[in-house]
């Protein structure tokens, strides 16, 4: 019968407080993750509003790339002619 009392005493003095501490840590981490998830969601909504301009910016970038490519081709052609002269 004394073994039962010792077992009950260990349960109430060691096991249950340890479970409560671990549960507290888990709940705290879950609440912290929830706060971060809400912040991420808010930033995603803000970012989605900025994406409306992307097609226009890509079209402008395509035009600039075409202009740069044409200039690079002219430069390479001129440099090739100079190289042939020497």
C-alpha positions in Angstrom: 0.0 0.0 0.0 2.9 2.3 0.7 4.0 1.9 -3.0 0.7 3.3 -4.1 1.2 6.4 -1.9 4.7 6.9 -3.2 3.4 6.5 -6.8 0.6 9.0 -6.2 3.0 11.4 -4.5 5.4 11.2 -7.5 2.5 11.7 -9.9 1.3 14.8 -8.2 4.7 16.3 -7.4 6.7 15.4 -10.5 4.6 14.2 -13.5 1.7 16.6 -13.4 3.8 19.8 -12.9 6.1 18.6 -15.8 3.1 18.1 -18.1 1.8 21.5 -17.2 5.1 23.2 -17.9 5.3 21.5 -21.3 1.7 22.3 -22.1 2.4 26.0 -21.2 5.4 26.1 -23.5 3.4 24.5 -26.3 0.5 26.9 -26.0 2.8 29.9 -25.8 4.6 28.7 -29.0 1.2 28.2 -30.7 0.1 31.7 -29.8 3.4 33.2 -31.0 3.0 31.4 -34.3 -0.5 32.7 -34.6 0.7 36.3 -34.2 3.4 35.8 -36.9 0.9 34.1 -39.2 -1.4 37.1 -39.0 1.5 39.5 -39.7 2.4 37.4 -42.8 -1.1 37.5 -44.0 -1.2 41.2 -43.7 2.0 41.6 -45.6 0.7 39.2 -48.3 -2.4 41.3 -48.8 -0.2 44.4 -49.1 2.1 42.7 -51.6 -0.9 41.5 -53.7 -1.9 45.1 -54.2 1.5 45.9 -55.5 1.4 43.1 -58.0 -1.1 45.0 -60.2 1.7 47.1 -61.6 3.9 44.1 -62.6 2.6 43.5 -66.2 3.2 47.2 -67.1 6.7 47.0 -65.6 7.5 43.8 -67.4 6.4 45.4 -70.7 8.7 48.4 -70.0 11.6 46.0 -69.1 11.1 44.1 -72.4 11.3 47.4 -74.4 14.5 48.4 -72.6 16.0 44.9 -73.2 15.3 45.2 -76.9 16.9 48.7 -77.0 20.0 47.4 -75.2 20.2 44.4 -77.4 20.1 46.5 -80.5 22.8 48.8 -79.2 24.9 45.9 -78.2 24.6 44.4 -81.7 25.6 47.8 -83.3 28.6 47.9 -80.9 29.7 44.4 -81.6 29.4 45.0 -85.4 31.5 48.1 -85.1 34.0 46.4 -82.9 34.2 43.5 -85.4 35.0 45.9 -88.2 37.7 47.7 -86.2 39.2 44.3 -85.4 39.3 43.4 -89.1 41.2 46.6 -89.9 44.0 45.8 -87.5 
